[in-house]
Amino acid sequence: MDFWWLAYPVLGVFVGLFAGLLGVGGGAIMVPVLTTLFAYQGFSPEVVVHMALGSSMAGIVLTSLASARTHYQHQAVRTDALIPMASGVLFGTFAAAFVASLIPSRFLAIFFACFIAYVSLQMFLNLKPKPTRQLPGWLGLGSAGFVIGAVSALVAIGGGTLTVPFLTWCNVPVAHAIGTSAALGIPISLTGTIGYAINGWHDPNVPPLSLGYVYLPAVIGVSATSIVTAPIGARWAHRLPVPVLKRIFAGVLLLLLAKMLWTLYGSGG
């Protein structure tokens, strides 16, 4: 049993670095790893994925806070974009719970996959968006946040995976886009954590030391190290040359995109 308690802090080291460096929550790393760890620990197959998703969301809360704090100290959090987008994210995440069964998630995933592929290639080649393109107004930013929150809930694309490309497409400097994305991860992860905790509250298959589908030992172990390494990654984001940072983010985007498409279509189902 001691092995599992040691595995969580090791996972948190990598989650924190990626969260700080790229403004992503780290769920793309945590979910598959936690699923494997939980399966080996003997969790019920009926809840192992739910537990990984819920625990990942909960682990992102403190990671995002630590990352966003460092980015804010570097004046890289665009509050003019953050506040309206956060409002939209909350409504989008909530609404997705009601419309998930009405929208073909594969079609939605492909639509956004095309957008991500286009923007990631643009970032990888260091192509500049039109200089006249600017952030939209409150309604436009709120709508963008709504879409980001809804898609995050519907097709398991992390908020940062969409937030950073959107903001850079609007000519926000990449370091500021990453900082704002890190801060936006706070309401996304909080909303998701509450949802998974409530939905799994009465599930008889959840293991001890859990709040619904949130496994507390995993959350504590991951957060204990991620809150230390997230500020390190955030500082790296402000020291690396912009073209290098863009290419790193674009490479991660393309890997996540390939993983998502394989999950949806690789099995032929």
C-alpha atoms as one frame of an Amber mdcrd trajectory, in Angstrom:
protein
   0.000   0.000   0.000   2.923   2.361   0.697   3.842   2.255  -2.982   0.610
   3.934  -4.009   1.060   6.730  -1.510   4.515   7.392  -2.999   3.265   7.285
  -6.595   0.889  10.213  -6.131   3.546  12.818  -5.188   5.736  11.685  -8.098
   2.804  12.202 -10.447   2.218  15.631  -8.906   5.744  16.763  -9.846   5.018
  16.376 -13.563   1.462  17.674 -13.295   2.654  20.869 -11.618   5.417  21.524
 -14.152   3.059  21.158 -17.116   0.342  23.208 -15.435   2.688  26.098 -14.745
   4.565  25.982 -18.037   1.608  25.588 -20.387  -1.416  26.792 -18.445  -3.140
  23.395 -18.661  -4.646  21.647 -15.682  -2.716  18.424 -16.022  -5.775  16.216
 -16.345  -4.463  14.696 -19.580  -1.551  13.352 -17.532  -3.426  12.507 -14.359
  -6.477  10.682 -15.716  -4.698   7.800 -17.516  -2.102   7.425 -14.747  -4.675
   7.490 -11.948  -6.873   5.056 -13.845  -3.967   2.611 -13.971  -3.012   3.137
 -10.324  -6.593   2.770  -9.112  -7.053  -0.415 -11.117  -3.933  -1.936  -9.551
  -5.149  -0.876  -6.131  -8.237  -2.989  -6.667 -10.860  -0.279  -7.119 -14.147
  -1.490  -8.575 -13.999  -1.481 -12.397 -17.381   0.198 -12.389 -16.007   3.384
 -10.791 -12.288   3.390 -11.584 -12.570   5.897 -14.458 -15.010   8.098 -12.556
 -12.624   8.106  -9.603  -9.722   9.088 -11.865 -11.702  11.932 -13.429 -13.010
  13.256 -10.118  -9.649  12.975  -8.358  -7.945  14.658 -11.309 -10.364  17.578
 -11.149  -9.790  17.962  -7.414  -6.019  17.782  -7.851  -6.135  20.580 -10.395
  -7.691  23.046  -7.925  -4.589  23.723  -5.812  -2.298  23.242  -8.812  -4.144
  25.959 -10.723  -4.081  28.243  -7.701  -0.312  27.856  -7.313   0.309  28.308
 -11.026  -2.025  31.295 -11.374  -0.456  33.020  -8.358   3.000  32.935  -9.945
   1.677  34.094 -13.317  -0.183  36.917 -11.560   3.038  38.014  -9.865   4.530
  38.284 -13.367   1.508  40.413 -14.380   0.546  37.745 -16.906  -3.113  37.217
 -15.926  -5.441  39.239 -18.125  -8.247  40.018 -15.703 -10.114  41.862 -18.459
 -10.471  38.511 -20.211 -10.530  36.262 -17.146 -13.659  37.592 -15.429 -16.104
  37.356 -18.366 -14.612  34.051 -19.534 -14.868  32.578 -16.015 -18.559  33.528
 -15.912 -19.131  31.783 -19.215 -17.142  28.728 -18.108 -19.344  28.209 -15.065
 -22.544  28.381 -17.102 -21.092  26.235 -19.883 -19.930  23.499 -17.542 -23.308
  23.488 -15.796 -25.301  23.484 -19.036 -23.243  20.626 -20.488 -24.607  18.326
 -17.811 -28.078  18.759 -19.295 -27.287  18.692 -23.020 -24.606  16.010 -23.064
 -27.050  13.402 -24.280 -28.375  15.652 -27.059 -25.077  16.498 -28.813 -23.028
  13.859 -30.662 -19.786  14.178 -28.711 -17.709  12.684 -31.524 -18.909  15.311
 -33.986 -18.237  18.051 -31.437 -14.772  16.676 -30.714 -13.854  16.574 -34.413
 -15.058  20.144 -34.902 -12.847  21.440 -32.131 -10.028  19.090 -33.110  -9.857
  20.885 -36.458  -9.632  24.234 -34.677  -6.931  22.983 -32.310  -4.942  21.462
 -35.173  -5.081  24.713 -37.144  -4.011  26.900 -34.231  -1.339  24.494 -32.970
   0.259  24.355 -36.415   0.101  28.143 -36.544   1.865  28.310 -33.180   4.416
  25.651 -34.129   5.359  27.594 -37.266   5.296  30.839 -35.243   2.840  32.402
 -37.674   1.321  35.658 -36.484  -2.432  36.258 -36.370  -3.779  39.351 -38.097
  -2.445  42.396 -36.207  -5.917  43.957 -36.174  -7.452  41.006 -34.315  -8.254
  41.855 -30.692 -10.092  40.414 -27.742 -13.869  40.609 -28.188 -16.088  42.417
 -25.713 -17.664  41.013 -22.563 -20.342  39.124 -24.485 -17.814  37.593 -26.866
 -15.465  36.561 -24.056 -18.343  35.172 -22.027 -19.509  33.173 -25.034 -15.985
  31.840 -25.564 -15.862  30.824 -21.891 -19.249  29.130 -22.218 -17.999  27.061
 -25.159 -14.738  26.205 -23.381 -16.581  25.094 -20.251 -19.144  23.091 -22.199
 -16.580  21.373 -24.413 -14.367  20.605 -21.414 -17.294  18.785 -19.836 -18.633
  17.136 -23.007 -15.506  15.814 -24.705 -12.937  15.870 -21.897 -10.757  18.575
 -23.462  -9.008  20.531 -20.758  -9.863  24.222 -20.499  -6.285  25.292 -21.140
  -6.201  23.278 -24.342  -8.773  25.687 -25.784  -8.107  28.853 -23.774  -4.479
  29.359 -24.802  -5.105  28.938 -28.552  -8.145  31.222 -28.376  -6.288  34.007
 -26.573  -3.211  33.802 -28.795  -5.541  33.879 -31.810  -6.756  37.216 -30.388
  -3.160  38.526 -30.289  -2.708  38.048 -26.546   1.003  37.329 -25.858   1.526
  33.624 -25.312   2.860  34.049 -21.745  -0.246  36.091 -20.848  -2.496  33.522
 -22.529  -0.908  30.774 -20.439  -1.233  32.806 -17.232  -4.876  33.618 -17.898
  -5.566  29.986 -18.771  -4.020  28.857 -15.491  -6.326  31.193 -13.583  -9.335
  30.024 -15.608  -8.530  26.470 -14.549  -9.635  27.344 -11.004 -13.405  27.690
 -11.689 -13.296  24.771 -14.138 -11.701  22.442 -11.597 -13.851  23.644  -8.698
 -17.056  23.101 -10.655 -15.911  19.695 -11.853 -14.829  18.597  -8.376 -18.181
  19.502  -6.844 -20.001  17.686  -9.629 -18.016  14.453  -9.249 -18.279  14.569
  -5.457 -22.070  14.940  -5.596 -22.640  12.408  -8.369 -20.648   9.707  -6.582
 -21.833  10.453  -3.070 -24.211   7.470  -2.813 -22.300   5.071  -5.070 -21.640
   1.926  -3.004 -18.588   1.025  -5.112 -16.407   3.975  -4.141 -13.413   3.058
  -1.932 -12.865   4.328   1.628 -11.353   7.797   2.111 -13.382   9.172  -0.785
 -15.772  12.084  -1.205 -17.990  10.760  -3.943 -15.741  10.100  -6.916 -12.863
  12.067  -5.362 -10.182   9.858  -3.764  -8.618  12.001  -1.055  -5.218  10.229
  -0.722  -4.572  10.767  -4.437  -5.636  14.414  -4.283  -3.482  15.138  -1.242
  -0.463  13.294  -2.660  -0.621  14.944  -6.078  -1.315  18.414  -4.671   1.532
  18.193  -2.138   4.134  18.300  -4.923   2.220  19.989  -7.746   1.835  23.196
  -5.725   5.632  23.269  -5.452   6.451  22.521  -9.084   3.648  24.579 -10.674
   5.334  27.905  -9.775   8.605  26.536 -11.208   6.890  25.751 -14.496   5.228
  29.180 -14.457   8.601  30.895 -14.058   9.965  28.859 -16.960   7.074  30.136
 -19.072   8.334  33.699 -18.569  11.972  32.871 -19.283  11.760  30.706 -22.389
  11.838  32.464 -25.774   8.338  32.944 -27.176   8.902  30.780 -30.306  10.195
  27.927 -28.118   7.229  28.226 -25.762   4.809  28.233 -28.686   6.375  25.109
 -30.165   6.284  23.273 -26.826   2.617  24.087 -26.390   1.839  23.211 -30.021
   3.588  19.856 -29.638   1.618  19.034 -26.491  -1.616  20.107 -28.217  -0.973
  17.798 -31.144  -0.174  14.884 -28.817  -3.372  15.469 -26.852  -5.289  15.778
 -30.107  -3.919  12.462 -31.352  -4.795  10.829 -28.013  -8.339  12.190 -28.131
  -8.914  10.997 -31.695  -7.500   7.584 -30.897  -9.791   7.318 -27.871 -12.801
   8.201 -30.004 -12.014   6.216 -33.143  -9.060   3.924 -32.482 -11.199   1.105
 -31.206 -13.476   1.375 -34.197 -16.411   1.907 -31.885
